[in-house]
């Protein structure tokens, strides 16, 4: 039985291979270009996402003002107050979480105090959320404490209250002539509006 083999002369093979090369080169370049564009597009999308995420900064101490709102009173020596942080900067900024608190005496020396984050005697704390404050907008929290004046030996007689915005290292100072039992302060998370019970 005779077997037939098809053999292509080398010259013909070389000629056909030579003809295919420009097409192969163009196809390879096209695929490489598409892949590069895909990577560049993904990079641009990631960069755009990162830029969006970092476009709105956290509110700085210098860009905020602090003030007291409604004073809160109650039985069993409870007392409280609403504190407000207002965006006084020219740009929108973010706040999230709880303010830090501290007590000072009349000479602005720091006094012993402990701050408890969460519910207060006047209201349950809202959940932590990211607040977007445009220029002039405010966020608030409720502060509470008990006071027995000079009736308890560990009561702290304060003259000022330090208020540290979330994620900040500096603070605002407000006049706060109060007796605070054991220096214990309670504060809710910041919200656009905290609803006081009762």
ROLORO-729227 format. One line per field, with one value per residue: residue in one letter; chain; x, y, z of N, C-alpha, C, O, CB in turn. Coordinates in steps of 0.05 Angstrom, whole numbers. Glycine has a CB too. Layout:
! residues N
rest = a:... .
kette = A:... .
n_u = X:... .
n_v = Y:... .
n_w = Z:... .
ca_u = X:... .
ca_v = Y:... .
ca_w = Z:... .
c_u = X:... .
c_v = Y:... .
c_w = Z:... .
o_u = X:... .
o_v = Y:... .
o_w = Z:... .
cb_u = X:... .
cb_v = Y:... .
cb_w = Z:... .
This chain:
! residues 198
rest = x:x:x:x:x:x:x:x:x:x:x:x:x:x:x:x:x:x:x:x:x:x:x:x:x:x:x:x:x:x:x:x:x:x:x:x:x:x:x:x:x:x:x:x:x:x:x:x:x:x:x:x:x:x:x:x:x:x:x:x:x:x:x:x:x:x:x:x:x:x:x:x:x:x:x:x:x:x:x:x:x:x:x:x:x:x:x:x:x:x:x:x:x:x:x:x:x:x:x:x:x:x:x:x:x:x:x:x:x:x:x:x:x:x:x:x:x:x:x:x:x:x:x:x:x:x:x:x:x:x:x:x:x:x:x:x:x:x:x:x:x:x:x:x:x:x:x:x:x:x:x:x:x:x:x:x:x:x:x:x:x:x:x:x:x:x:x:x:x:x:x:x:x:x:x:x:x:x:x:x:x:x:x:x:x:x:x:x:x:x:x:x:x:x:x:x:x:x .
kette = A:A:A:A:A:A:A:A:A:A:A:A:A:A:A:A:A:A:A:A:A:A:A:A:A:A:A:A:A:A:A:A:A:A:A:A:A:A:A:A:A:A:A:A:A:A:A:A:A:A:A:A:A:A:A:A:A:A:A:A:A:A:A:A:A:A:A:A:A:A:A:A:A:A:A:A:A:A:A:A:A:A:A:A:A:A:A:A:A:A:A:A:A:A:A:A:A:A:A:A:A:A:A:A:A:A:A:A:A:A:A:A:A:A:A:A:A:A:A:A:A:A:A:A:A:A:A:A:A:A:A:A:A:A:A:A:A:A:A:A:A:A:A:A:A:A:A:A:A:A:A:A:A:A:A:A:A:A:A:A:A:A:A:A:A:A:A:A:A:A:A:A:A:A:A:A:A:A:A:A:A:A:A:A:A:A:A:A:A:A:A:A:A:A:A:A:A:A .
n_u = 17:11:34:15:47:44:85:112:150:209:218:169:141:169:156:100:98:125:88:47:66:63:8:4:36:9:-39:-20:0:-48:-77:-43:-47:-102:-103:-69:-98:-141:-119:-101:-150:-175:-140:-149:-202:-197:-166:-201:-241:-213:-200:-251:-265:-229:-240:-273:-256:-242:-272:-236:-207:-198:-234:-283:-335:-354:-410:-460:-525:-590:-603:-606:-643:-658:-683:-652:-601:-583:-557:-551:-531:-538:-490:-460:-428:-405:-395:-351:-317:-298:-309:-341:-343:-329:-356:-352:-374:-358:-351:-292:-283:-265:-244:-229:-197:-205:-157:-145:-122:-117:-166:-181:-219:-269:-293:-352:-375:-437:-504:-541:-568:-611:-623:-621:-562:-551:-536:-468:-451:-431:-427:-443:-423:-440:-418:-434:-470:-490:-472:-494:-490:-509:-492:-483:-484:-475:-486:-466:-451:-411:-419:-396:-332:-301:-319:-312:-295:-307:-287:-284:-300:-271:-276:-266:-266:-285:-231:-194:-138:-133:-174:-236:-256:-303:-338:-354:-379:-386:-402:-379:-393:-343:-317:-341:-367:-417:-432:-466:-463:-446:-496:-541:-585:-603:-651:-682:-705:-771 .
n_v = -24:42:100:167:227:294:343:405:448:481:533:551:547:584:629:633:637:684:718:717:741:800:805:776:806:854:837:821:869:897:868:875:931:937:908:941:988:971:960:1012:1038:1012:1029:1084:1085:1066:1106:1149:1133:1133:1187:1208:1187:1213:1265:1296:1324:1306:1343:1397:1421:1476:1491:1489:1511:1512:1505:1513:1483:1468:1468:1416:1388:1349:1300:1270:1292:1296:1326:1360:1377:1401:1398:1433:1427:1466:1476:1521:1531:1542:1500:1436:1385:1325:1289:1238:1195:1199:1257:1278:1292:1336:1365:1429:1473:1539:1563:1539:1490:1420:1377:1318:1271:1227:1201:1173:1138:1134:1117:1167:1197:1224:1210:1158:1138:1156:1114:1108:1148:1174:1242:1293:1357:1417:1484:1523:1486:1442:1393:1353:1332:1299:1314:1288:1288:1277:1315:1333:1377:1403:1359:1309:1280:1268:1299:1341:1407:1444:1493:1500:1466:1418:1403:1355:1345:1286:1245:1285:1322:1368:1414:1448:1499:1512:1554:1526:1523:1479:1429:1363:1299:1255:1268:1245:1240:1233:1220:1224:1196:1237:1271:1296:1315:1305:1272:1289:1252:1256 .
n_w = 0:-17:13:15:23:38:20:30:-8:18:2:-15:33:64:35:42:97:104:81:118:163:168:178:226:259:260:284:333:354:356:394:438:444:457:505:535:535:564:615:626:627:671:710:709:725:777:798:793:828:876:879:884:934:967:959:992:1051:1121:1173:1198:1260:1258:1221:1244:1288:1357:1400:1451:1454:1470:1540:1588:1639:1699:1745:1804:1806:1754:1695:1632:1564:1497:1448:1394:1331:1281:1212:1191:1150:1081:1049:1037:1087:1126:1182:1231:1281:1351:1392:1428:1498:1551:1614:1642:1689:1718:1702:1656:1662:1654:1679:1718:1682:1653:1594:1569:1514:1480:1499:1535:1595:1576:1524:1474:1440:1373:1315:1293:1239:1175:1168:1124:1120:1095:1081:1136:1157:1213:1263:1318:1387:1448:1514:1579:1651:1722:1782:1846:1870:1920:1951:1944:1953:1908:1867:1809:1798:1746:1697:1644:1582:1541:1473:1427:1360:1320:1298:1303:1331:1359:1399:1414:1460:1510:1556:1618:1673:1717:1766:1765:1778:1798:1751:1708:1643:1595:1526:1464:1397:1341:1303:1252:1277:1343:1379:1438:1493:1519 .
ca_u = 0:28:26:21:54:44:108:113:178:217:215:140:134:180:141:74:103:131:64:30:79:52:-18:8:47:-13:-58:-7:0:-75:-84:-27:-59:-127:-96:-57:-120:-157:-104:-102:-178:-179:-124:-162:-226:-189:-157:-224:-254:-197:-203:-277:-265:-213:-246:-285:-239:-253:-273:-213:-213:-198:-257:-308:-341:-369:-429:-480:-552:-609:-594:-623:-643:-674:-681:-629:-576:-575:-556:-540:-532:-533:-467:-462:-404:-414:-375:-346:-298:-310:-314:-355:-326:-342:-353:-363:-368:-363:-332:-278:-290:-246:-251:-207:-203:-206:-131:-143:-107:-134:-175:-188:-246:-272:-315:-365:-390:-461:-529:-540:-593:-632:-630:-603:-543:-555:-514:-447:-455:-415:-443:-432:-430:-434:-413:-456:-485:-481:-477:-497:-489:-519:-473:-496:-467:-489:-472:-475:-436:-389:-428:-379:-304:-288:-332:-293:-306:-296:-293:-285:-304:-257:-291:-249:-281:-275:-207:-177:-120:-138:-201:-249:-261:-326:-342:-369:-376:-403:-392:-384:-386:-321:-308:-353:-383:-428:-438:-476:-450:-455:-518:-551:-604:-607:-677:-680:-729:-788 .
ca_v = 0:66:123:192:248:320:358:432:457:501:560:558:551:610:651:635:647:713:734:718:756:826:802:767:829:873:826:821:897:905:856:889:957:933:901:965:1007:960:965:1041:1045:1003:1047:1110:1082:1064:1133:1166:1124:1143:1216:1214:1180:1232:1292:1310:1319:1306:1370:1403:1438:1504:1496:1484:1526:1496:1521:1497:1486:1466:1457:1394:1384:1326:1292:1253:1306:1294:1350:1355:1399:1394:1412:1434:1433:1479:1479:1550:1533:1549:1475:1414:1367:1302:1282:1212:1184:1213:1278:1274:1312:1340:1387:1447:1491:1567:1570:1521:1465:1397:1363:1289:1265:1203:1204:1148:1141:1117:1128:1185:1196:1239:1198:1137:1148:1147:1098:1123:1151:1195:1266:1312:1384:1439:1509:1533:1464:1434:1367:1356:1309:1305:1308:1287:1282:1281:1334:1335:1400:1396:1338:1285:1288:1265:1317:1358:1433:1452:1520:1498:1440:1413:1387:1347:1332:1260:1243:1309:1321:1393:1416:1473:1503:1528:1559:1504:1525:1458:1407:1338:1276:1237:1276:1227:1252:1215:1234:1208:1200:1261:1267:1322:1323:1285:1277:1285:1240:1273 .
ca_w = 0:-20:30:2:41:26:29:19:-11:37:-9:-14:61:72:22:55:125:101:75:141:185:173:191:253:274:264:303:359:363:363:420:459:448:471:533:548:540:586:640:631:635:698:728:710:741:805:806:796:853:899:880:895:962:982:951:1014:1074:1148:1183:1215:1283:1250:1203:1259:1312:1377:1416:1466:1447:1492:1566:1596:1668:1707:1773:1813:1801:1726:1679:1605:1545:1469:1437:1365:1316:1256:1192:1185:1128:1055:1034:1050:1102:1138:1210:1237:1307:1376:1400:1453:1518:1573:1632:1650:1711:1709:1691:1632:1668:1649:1703:1714:1672:1637:1575:1561:1489:1478:1509:1558:1612:1562:1498:1463:1420:1345:1304:1280:1210:1163:1164:1105:1128:1077:1095:1153:1169:1239:1274:1347:1405:1475:1536:1605:1675:1748:1798:1873:1879:1938:1968:1941:1953:1881:1847:1796:1793:1720:1687:1614:1570:1516:1454:1405:1338:1313:1281:1307:1354:1374:1410:1419:1488:1517:1584:1629:1703:1728:1782:1751:1796:1789:1725:1688:1623:1574:1501:1442:1371:1327:1283:1243:1298:1364:1391:1467:1504:1537 .
c_u = 18:17:34:26:55:67:108:142:184:213:186:131:144:164:114:77:109:107:46:41:67:24:-15:18:25:-33:-46:-7:-28:-83:-69:-39:-85:-122:-86:-79:-137:-145:-106:-129:-184:-165:-138:-187:-219:-180:-181:-239:-239:-199:-230:-278:-250:-220:-258:-269:-255:-252:-250:-223:-216:-222:-284:-311:-357:-387:-448:-508:-570:-597:-615:-621:-661:-670:-656:-602:-566:-575:-544:-542:-527:-509:-468:-434:-413:-391:-373:-326:-313:-317:-328:-335:-342:-336:-365:-355:-374:-342:-317:-284:-268:-254:-225:-216:-202:-179:-125:-124:-126:-140:-180:-216:-245:-296:-326:-381:-414:-485:-524:-566:-616:-640:-611:-585:-551:-532:-493:-453:-438:-433:-429:-441:-421:-428:-437:-473:-473:-487:-479:-495:-500:-498:-489:-477:-485:-472:-484:-461:-414:-396:-412:-350:-290:-301:-311:-307:-293:-303:-297:-289:-288:-274:-273:-265:-269:-251:-189:-159:-122:-167:-211:-255:-285:-328:-361:-367:-395:-387:-399:-374:-365:-310:-319:-372:-393:-436:-447:-459:-462:-477:-526:-570:-607:-633:-676:-707:-745:-791 .
c_v = 24:88:149:213:274:336:385:440:480:530:569:564:578:632:655:647:677:729:737:737:784:825:794:790:849:863:827:849:906:894:869:916:956:927:925:985:997:965:995:1049:1036:1021:1073:1108:1080:1092:1151:1159:1135:1173:1224:1209:1201:1261:1309:1304:1317:1335:1375:1421:1467:1511:1492:1504:1508:1515:1502:1503:1485:1455:1437:1390:1359:1320:1276:1265:1304:1322:1344:1380:1388:1411:1411:1440:1442:1482:1509:1553:1538:1523:1455:1395:1345:1299:1254:1203:1202:1235:1269:1297:1313:1364:1403:1464:1520:1577:1553:1498:1442:1383:1334:1287:1239:1207:1177:1153:1123:1132:1147:1183:1208:1226:1175:1148:1138:1130:1116:1125:1174:1219:1285:1340:1404:1464:1518:1511:1454:1405:1371:1330:1318:1296:1307:1280:1284:1301:1335:1358:1391:1373:1312:1294:1285:1281:1336:1385:1444:1481:1520:1469:1439:1396:1381:1333:1304:1262:1268:1306:1347:1393:1445:1475:1521:1532:1538:1503:1504:1440:1381:1315:1258:1245:1259:1242:1231:1231:1215:1212:1225:1253:1295:1333:1300:1291:1270:1273:1259:1301 .
c_w = 0:-3:16:24:26:37:15:16:8:26:-9:14:70:60:36:83:124:96:100:163:189:187:220:270:280:285:331:371:371:390:443:465:464:500:548:555:563:613:647:640:663:718:731:727:770:815:811:822:877:902:892:925:979:976:974:1040:1101:1158:1202:1239:1275:1233:1217:1281:1331:1393:1431:1455:1472:1517:1575:1626:1675:1736:1779:1805:1772:1712:1652:1588:1517:1460:1407:1353:1288:1237:1184:1162:1102:1039:1051:1064:1115:1167:1214:1265:1330:1381:1426:1472:1539:1590:1639:1673:1700:1697:1666:1637:1665:1675:1697:1703:1656:1619:1567:1535:1488:1488:1532:1573:1596:1536:1491:1442:1392:1336:1292:1250:1200:1156:1145:1112:1107:1093:1110:1165:1195:1244:1304:1361:1432:1496:1561:1627:1700:1764:1826:1887:1898:1956:1966:1939:1925:1859:1836:1790:1768:1714:1657:1606:1544:1498:1430:1383:1331:1294:1283:1331:1371:1384:1411:1449:1493:1547:1596:1660:1716:1747:1768:1770:1783:1762:1703:1669:1604:1550:1480:1417:1358:1306:1274:1264:1318:1379:1421:1476:1521:1525 .
o_u = 37:-7:57:10:66:68:104:158:167:205:181:116:130:160:106:62:100:105:33:26:62:18:-29:9:23:-42:-60:-13:-31:-95:-80:-41:-89:-135:-93:-80:-147:-159:-110:-132:-196:-175:-139:-194:-233:-187:-181:-249:-252:-201:-232:-290:-257:-207:-252:-269:-278:-233:-244:-244:-234:-230:-305:-291:-371:-379:-451:-514:-565:-582:-639:-599:-677:-654:-640:-584:-542:-593:-528:-553:-513:-508:-474:-419:-427:-369:-391:-319:-338:-329:-328:-314:-367:-314:-386:-331:-393:-319:-328:-288:-254:-269:-204:-240:-198:-179:-102:-113:-150:-122:-183:-235:-224:-318:-310:-398:-412:-488:-505:-584:-639:-663:-589:-593:-558:-510:-500:-458:-431:-452:-405:-465:-397:-433:-459:-489:-449:-505:-468:-498:-501:-489:-507:-456:-508:-448:-508:-458:-398:-382:-413:-344:-270:-295:-294:-329:-270:-322:-310:-281:-291:-285:-265:-277:-245:-251:-171:-164:-114:-183:-195:-257:-287:-319:-382:-354:-417:-363:-422:-351:-369:-293:-308:-391:-378:-446:-437:-442:-484:-476:-520:-572:-613:-636:-670:-728:-733:-805 .
o_v = 27:94:152:217:276:341:386:438:497:548:592:582:593:653:678:664:692:752:757:747:791:841:804:794:859:878:833:854:920:908:874:924:972:938:930:997:1013:972:1002:1066:1051:1028:1085:1126:1092:1099:1167:1177:1144:1183:1243:1225:1205:1279:1332:1281:1325:1349:1358:1433:1481:1535:1491:1514:1490:1537:1478:1526:1498:1435:1441:1389:1350:1334:1271:1251:1309:1338:1325:1400:1368:1435:1390:1457:1428:1491:1520:1576:1538:1525:1456:1390:1347:1305:1248:1202:1217:1232:1255:1319:1293:1381:1392:1469:1524:1597:1552:1487:1444:1378:1326:1299:1230:1215:1159:1171:1099:1156:1144:1168:1202:1230:1174:1167:1115:1132:1138:1104:1192:1216:1291:1346:1408:1464:1521:1517:1457:1393:1390:1308:1342:1273:1323:1268:1293:1303:1336:1360:1374:1366:1295:1313:1298:1277:1346:1385:1454:1493:1537:1450:1456:1376:1399:1313:1299:1279:1272:1289:1347:1375:1464:1454:1543:1514:1533:1486:1511:1437:1377:1313:1248:1230:1259:1254:1212:1254:1193:1230:1233:1232:1315:1357:1277:1313:1247:1283:1275:1317 .
o_w = 15:-4:7:42:4:61:-9:35:14:41:-3:19:84:73:42:92:141:105:103:179:212:204:238:293:303:302:351:394:391:406:464:488:482:518:571:576:579:631:670:658:678:739:753:742:787:838:830:836:896:924:908:941:1002:987:976:1048:1102:1153:1220:1238:1284:1231:1204:1292:1322:1400:1424:1448:1491:1517:1572:1637:1658:1750:1761:1797:1767:1718:1649:1596:1514:1465:1395:1364:1274:1245:1172:1155:1101:1018:1075:1054:1116:1177:1203:1271:1330:1374:1443:1463:1544:1580:1641:1677:1676:1682:1657:1618:1674:1692:1674:1714:1647:1629:1558:1535:1494:1485:1548:1565:1602:1526:1501:1427:1389:1348:1282:1237:1216:1141:1149:1109:1102:1117:1099:1183:1199:1232:1315:1350:1438:1495:1565:1622:1698:1761:1830:1911:1890:1975:1983:1925:1921:1836:1850:1779:1769:1726:1645:1620:1527:1508:1416:1388:1336:1276:1266:1348:1394:1379:1408:1463:1481:1562:1584:1671:1726:1745:1759:1776:1762:1751:1681:1678:1597:1552:1477:1416:1364:1294:1286:1269:1309:1389:1428:1469:1535:1537 .
cb_u = -20:30:39:-3:81:17:135:98:183:246:226:123:146:209:137:59:126:152:48:27:108:49:-35:28:70:-28:-65:22:11:-95:-77:2:-64:-144:-76:-36:-136:-161:-75:-93:-197:-170:-96:-169:-241:-166:-138:-243:-256:-167:-200:-299:-253:-184:-266:-315:-218:-237:-300:-191:-192:-173:-256:-308:-356:-349:-445:-479:-561:-632:-591:-616:-654:-667:-705:-632:-555:-593:-540:-555:-510:-558:-440:-482:-385:-427:-381:-336:-281:-292:-287:-373:-308:-334:-366:-354:-340:-362:-346:-247:-317:-217:-263:-198:-184:-213:-109:-133:-95:-121:-200:-185:-256:-275:-306:-384:-371:-457:-548:-535:-589:-623:-628:-620:-514:-559:-525:-419:-485:-400:-449:-439:-417:-457:-403:-474:-488:-493:-455:-523:-460:-546:-450:-520:-442:-494:-474:-468:-455:-381:-456:-388:-289:-288:-356:-283:-302:-306:-271:-260:-334:-229:-317:-227:-280:-297:-215:-195:-91:-132:-201:-276:-236:-352:-353:-360:-383:-413:-404:-368:-412:-331:-278:-368:-368:-453:-413:-506:-454:-432:-542:-566:-631:-583:-699:-674:-722:-777 .
cb_v = 0:75:121:201:242:335:343:452:466:497:560:535:529:612:644:608:631:717:720:690:758:842:780:744:842:879:797:811:915:896:825:891:971:911:879:978:1011:930:956:1056:1031:974:1051:1119:1056:1044:1145:1163:1094:1135:1228:1197:1153:1227:1292:1301:1340:1287:1375:1418:1434:1511:1479:1456:1553:1480:1541:1503:1465:1448:1480:1368:1409:1302:1276:1225:1297:1274:1372:1332:1421:1400:1400:1456:1407:1506:1462:1564:1507:1566:1464:1398:1382:1276:1303:1191:1177:1193:1305:1271:1307:1343:1376:1464:1488:1585:1567:1537:1466:1377:1377:1274:1289:1178:1220:1137:1135:1091:1106:1215:1211:1267:1220:1113:1139:1171:1077:1111:1156:1186:1280:1304:1391:1444:1531:1550:1441:1451:1345:1370:1298:1291:1330:1267:1301:1254:1363:1309:1420:1420:1331:1269:1271:1235:1332:1345:1452:1435:1540:1510:1433:1400:1402:1327:1350:1243:1239:1334:1318:1417:1404:1476:1514:1514:1587:1476:1553:1441:1407:1337:1260:1209:1275:1204:1275:1199:1250:1216:1175:1274:1251:1319:1332:1283:1260:1312:1214:1275 .
cb_w = 25:-50:58:-16:55:30:24:36:-40:45:-38:-26:79:64:-7:56:138:79:53:153:180:147:176:254:258:238:296:357:340:341:419:450:421:458:534:531:515:582:638:606:616:702:717:682:732:808:785:772:854:895:852:881:966:977:928:1018:1077:1166:1198:1199:1305:1235:1180:1270:1306:1395:1399:1496:1426:1483:1587:1581:1683:1690:1782:1802:1819:1710:1694:1593:1553:1451:1448:1356:1314:1262:1167:1210:1126:1039:1024:1030:1123:1123:1229:1216:1308:1399:1404:1448:1531:1563:1658:1626:1735:1732:1712:1609:1697:1630:1714:1741:1654:1655:1550:1584:1465:1493:1518:1549:1638:1556:1476:1452:1426:1326:1284:1285:1203:1138:1191:1076:1155:1056:1075:1136:1149:1260:1266:1353:1408:1480:1538:1605:1677:1763:1786:1888:1894:1955:1962:1916:1972:1874:1859:1769:1817:1697:1695:1602:1565:1521:1444:1416:1312:1300:1252:1310:1345:1357:1438:1403:1502:1507:1589:1617:1713:1704:1811:1724:1803:1788:1725:1702:1608:1585:1492:1435:1352:1313:1295:1216:1286:1384:1377:1481:1520:1565 .
